[in-house]
Amino acid sequence: MPRLRSFRNSWALAANPIPVISDYLDQFGDTIGLHLGGVRPTLLTRDPGLIQHILQKNHRNYPKSEMSHGVARYLGHGLLTSEGSYWLQQRRLIQPGFHRQRLAALTELMLDVIEECLGPVAAAAQAQGGSVEVPVHELMTTTAFRIIARSVFSTSMTEAELQRMAQLLTDIQAFYVRTLRQPYLRPWLGVSGQYRHHDALSAEMRRLIMSYIQRRKAEGGAGKDDLLQMLLDARYEDTGEPMTDEQVLDEAAILLVAGHETSANALSWLWYLLAQHPEEAARMRAETQPVLGPRRPTFAELPALPYSLQVVQETLRLYPPAWIVDRQAAEDDEYNGLPLPKGTLISAYLYGVHHLARLWPEPEAFRPARFSKEQQREQPPYAYLPFGGGPRLCIGNQFALTEMQLVLLEVLRRFEVEWVEQPPVQMRPLITLRPRAEIRLRFRLR
């Protein structure tokens, strides 16, 4: 694509990239070259085969690019931002924290947090004649953050800390994405003190997390069985040494950020979709009633409720939290005759893959039945990537799916969720795919 056109569209791309990117690919094909922000040469693709090539089949040649590594400036060198042998070492060390047995143990914790967060909504509905209008993204962000905070630290952050952390993450993320999409602004951002300001926000966030780590070490960790204790107790196989405090901080920060941001956004989109498709909520209840009746689920019962998981999976197809990922060729390579020289930046447009008509009939329609066992068997490889793919598949994918399924079941056990007339809800694609404005829905007591 002509560089001038890329530059001309850079403001539109920065403001709302998904329509611009989708339009480019619809016009020019599933893999195109463009200049990001009119400056950085980039190969943009929604070809599942090429994405599988870089994420799985030849993944060693495609580390994350400096665009991803830039996040480390704010979040540290945890699993999300590290590379190579250090990443592999950390992955092996942390993987046991997400095994099925630990998830089963965390289910009751998740359900308790969900109950805590829904209690005030039910009380407000009771006081207002049986229903209340709810800011859904705010509610889901609070719920997801409390779940991950308690899963990591065994205790919730205070309400003030919770709100401050959410604000810090939003501000840092919005700024970092701006530096990527409008690289020509970087000199001005430096002169105007914006980098210093956001470094200070990052430092504040890290101090807050470190205070929890130091408190735990001072207490000794007796009787604690959370993810923080797992990080503190883990030992490297070759040396028998624990992680340093700084390493624990980096990993805890990544768990907190990735563990709430993706789930909160996905759950917000889930309610946006279900409020407009009450027939899907009714189908879910018909499945749930014979299994659970009026009580909350156990971890062991979740596999007996496949349609609720399908609702989550279809939401993640339509609104994948990680909507684009990037890799950079370490050495010369090629894919199906397409040369991929050393240094090539490749942006895998996961949102585009999830909305391709040749992979997903009527791709914009909300159809959880697509994820029945029979239909899933027919999905081509790498047609569905809500958690990425290959060796760097998100370590918390089962944690997130369990959490979302539980929130879905518990909300629908208590409430009918109804659509409220409001301006069109638009996407805000930062590092993750957020709603641009609050989504307001009516929760009616059942």
N, C-alpha and C positions, 0 to 999 in steps of 0.2 A: 504494500500500500504506500502511496506517495507520502514522504515525510511531512510535506507542507500540510496535507490533509490531517495527518495525525496531530500536528501542532495546533491547527485551527480548531480541532475538536477537543483539545486537551481540557478546556474549561468545562465542557459538557461531560467529558469523561470523569473529571474530578468530582463533579456535582452528583452524577448519577450514572455510574459506568455500565451497569447491566444492559440497558436499552442500546447504548452506543456499541458495546462489544457484540451483542447479539446481532445488531444490524450489520456490522462489518462482516461477521461470519456468514450471515444469510446471503450477503451480496457476493463475497469473494471465495467462499469455501470453508471447510471445517478446520483448516490450518492456514494461517496467514502471517506475514511479517508486518510489523508496524513499529513505530517509535513511541514508546511509552512517554507520555507527557511531551511528545514531540522531540525527545532527546535520546532515550535509551532504546536501542534496537532490541526487539522482542519477538519471539515466535509464539503466537497465540493459537491454542488448539482446543477443539472439543471432540477430537478423534479418539474414541476409546482405545484403539490399538496403539496409538502413539503414547497415550497417557499410561497404558499398561507397560509399554517399553521403558519409559523413564522412571516409573514408580516401582516396577517389579522386575521385569526381565533383564534389564541392564542397569539396575538401580545404583550399583557401585560407581557408575560413571556420572551420576546425576545428583550430587549433593545439593542442598538448599543454596540459593543464591545469596548475594550480599543483601538483597531486599529482605529476606527472612532473617539473616544474621543481624540486621539492624535492630530487630526487636530486642535482641539481647542487651542493648544499651539500656533498656527500660525494665526488662524482666529477668535479666541474668542468664546464665548458661545452664539452663535446665534441659530436660528431654526435648522440649519443643525447639530449642535453638542450637543445641550442640550437634556435632558431626562426628563421623568416623569411629575410631576405636573408643573414644571417650563416651560417645552416645551409646554404643553397644554395651559398654561396661555398666553405664547407668541404667539402661533398659533392663538388663539382666538382674540388676540389684533391686529394682523397683517393681518388676513384673509380679512378684508374689503378692503384693498389696492389692492386686486386682483379680486374684483368683476367685473362682466360684464360691468357695467356702467363706471368703471374707465378704463377698457381696451378700451372701445369705445373712451373715451377721449384721450387715449394715441396713438390711431391709426394715427392721423394726425402728431403727434410728430415723430413716427416711420418713417412715409413716408418722412417727411422732412429730417431726418437723412440719410435715404437710398439715397435720391436724392443728398444730399451733398457728400456722399461717391462715388456715381457713376459718378458724374460730371467730376472729373479729369480723370476717365477711358474713358469716352466718348470723352473728349478733346484730350487725347493721341491717341485714335483710329482715330479721325478726322485728326490729324497731321501725322498719319502714313498710310494714304490711306484707312482708313475705318476699320481697325482692330488693336488690340494690344494684346500682350501676358501678362496675368495677374497672379501674385502670389495669388492664390485664398484664401488660409488660412489666409494670411496677410490681404487681403481685408475684409474677413468675420469677422476676429477678430476685426479689426478697427470698422467695421459697428456695430457689436453686442455690443462692449464696449461703443461706443458712444450712442447707443440706451438706454442701461441700465443706463449709467451715466446721461443722460439727463432725463430719467424717474425718477431716484432717486433725482438728484440735480437740475433739470430744466436747467442745462447748461452743455455743454461738458467740460471735463477736457481739458487742453491745449494738444497739440500734444506731447510735451515733457513728461507731466505727464502721458498721455495715454500709451506711449511707455514704460515708466519706470514701471508703474503698471503692464503691461503685462509681462515684464521681471521678476519682483519680483514674480509674481504668478507662472510663469514657473519654476523658480529656486527653490522656496519653495516646489512646488508640486513634482518636480523630486527628491528632497532630501528626502522628507517625504516618498515617495513610496519606495525609496531605503532602508530606515530604516526598512520598513515592510518586504520587500522581502528578504533582506539579514541581518537578525537580528544579526548574528555573527559578523558583522562589527561595531556594535554600540560602543564597547569600543574604537576602533581605531578612529571612527568618533568623539567621545568625546575628546580624547587626542589631535587630530589634529585640534580641534577648529571649526569643521564643525557645531556642534549644536549652538555654540555662534554666528557664522557667519549668520546662517539662522534665529536665533532669532532676530538679528539686522535687517535683511531684513524685517521680519514681523513687527518690531517696526516702520521701515520707512514707510511701507504701511499704518499702522494704524495712524501714524501722518498725512499722506496725507489726509486720509478720515476725521479725526477729524478736520482738518483745515476747511473743507467744513461745518461740523456741527456747529462749533463755529461761522463761518461767518454768517450762517443762523440765529442762535440765536441772534447774534448782530443786524441783520437787522430786526428781529421781525417776519419775515415770511409772511408779509402782501401780499395778492394776489398770493401766491404760492400754487400750487395744485399738488405737486409731492409726491413721496413715502417718501422722507425725511420729508416733512411737516406732512405727515400722521403719521410717527413714532414719531415726536415731539409732535403732538397734541393728540395722543392716551392716554387714561386714563384707569387705572385698575378699573374694576367694583367695587371691594370690598373696595378700599381705595380712589378712585378718583385721585390718584397720577399719574404723568407721569413717563416714563422710565428715568433712570439716563443717563447722557451723555455716560457713558461706555456701557450701554445696547443698546443705539441708535447706537453707533459705531459698536458693535458686529453684530447687525442686518443689518446695512448698508453694512458692509464688506461682509457678507454672500450674500446679494442681488447682490452686484457688482460681486463677484467671481462666484457664481452659475449662475447669470443672463447673463453673457457674455460667460463664458467658454463653457457651454453645447451647446448654440445656435451656437457659432462660429464653433465648431467642427462639429456639425450636418450639418450646411450649407456648410462647406467645402466638406464633403462627398456627399452632395446632388449634388453639381456641378460636382464632380468627376464622379458620376453615370450618370447624365443627359448628360454630354458631350459624354459619350459612348453610349447613347440611345436617339439619336435625335428624334426617333419616339414618345417617351414619351413627349418630349417638344412640338412636333407638336400636339399631342392629347390635351395637356393642352391649347395651343393657340386656338385650335378649340372650346374649351369650353369657353374660356375667351372672345374672340372677340365679340360674340353677346351680352354679358352682359356689357362689359366695353368699347368696341371700343378702341380708342387710349388713354383713360384717366386712371388715377390711381384709385384703388378701395376705397370704403368706408368700414368701419367695418360691416355695415349692409349688404353689398353685398357679403361678404366672404362665407356665407353658400350657396350661389348660384354658387359657384365655387368648388364643392367637389373634383374634380380630382386633383387640386393643393394641397389640404390637403392630399389626398391619396399619392401623391408623397413624401410629407414630412413624412407621417407615415411609408411608406416603407423604406425610408432612415433611420429612427430611429429604424426600425427592424434590418436592416443589420448592422448598426453602432450605437448601443445605447450609448449615451454619458456616462451614469453611467452603465458601463459594468459588474460590480460586486458589491454586497453590503454584509455587514456582520452583524450578530446578535449573541448574546450570551445568552444561557439558564440561566435564573435567578434561576429556580428550576428544579428538575427532571421532565421529560416529555417523551412522546413517540409519534411516528407517524407511523401508519400502522405496528406496531410491531417493529419498529426501536427505540431502547432506545436513549433518548437524555438527558444524565445526566446533572445535574447542572454544569454550567461552560463550556459546549460544545460550541465551536466557530463554527458557520455555515456560510460558504461563499456561497451566492446565486449567481450563475453564469448566469447573465441575458443574456449575449451574447450567451451562450450556449443554453438557452431556445429559443431564437430568431432564432437559426440555426438548430433546431431539425427537422429532416426530417419527423418524425411522426406527427408533429404539422404544418409544413410548407412544402408542396410539392415543390421539387426543391428549397431548402432553400437558395442557393447562388444566385439564379436568382433575378434580379430587376424587380418586378411586382407590380406596384402601384394598379392594379385592385384587389389585395388581400383585399384591405381595402374598397371595395364597401360595402354598407349597408348590402346587402345579405350575402356576405362572412364574414363580421365581426360578424354577428349573429351566425355563425358556429364555431367561435374561442372558444376553451376551456378556462375556467377561468385561468388567470395568464400565458397564452401563450405569452402575449405581455405586457412588463413592462418598456417602455422607461423612465417613470417617477417614477418607484418604484410602490408600492401598499399599500393598507391598510390605516390606519389613517395618516401615514407619507408620503402619496402620495405627490409629489413635489407641493408646494404651488403655484409655478409660471408656472405650466404646460400650462395653457391657454395663459398666456403671451408669452411663448416660441413658441407655435404653431401659434399664431397670427403673431408674429414677423417673423417666418420662412416663412409662407405663403405670407406675404407682400414682403419680400426680393425676393422670388421666382418669384412672379408676376411682380415686378418692373424690375428685371434684364431681364426677358424674353420679357418685353414690349420694351426694348431698344436694346437688343443684341441677336444675335445667339451665343451660347456658344459651342465651338468646341474643340475636343480632340487635344492635342499636344503630339507627341511622346516623351516619357520620361522613365526613369528607372521605374520598377514596384513600385507602391505606397504602402508602408507598414504601418501598424498600430503602434502607440506608446501608449500602454495602461498605462497611469498614473492613477490618480484618475478618470480622464475622458479619453475618447478614441479619441486621436488626430492622425492626419497623422504624420508619422515619419519624412518625409521631405516635403518641399513645393510642392503643387500641382499646376502645371502651365497649364493654359488653354487659348485659344484664344477667346476674346470677339470681335465679329464683329457687327458693327452698322447695325441696321435694316433699 
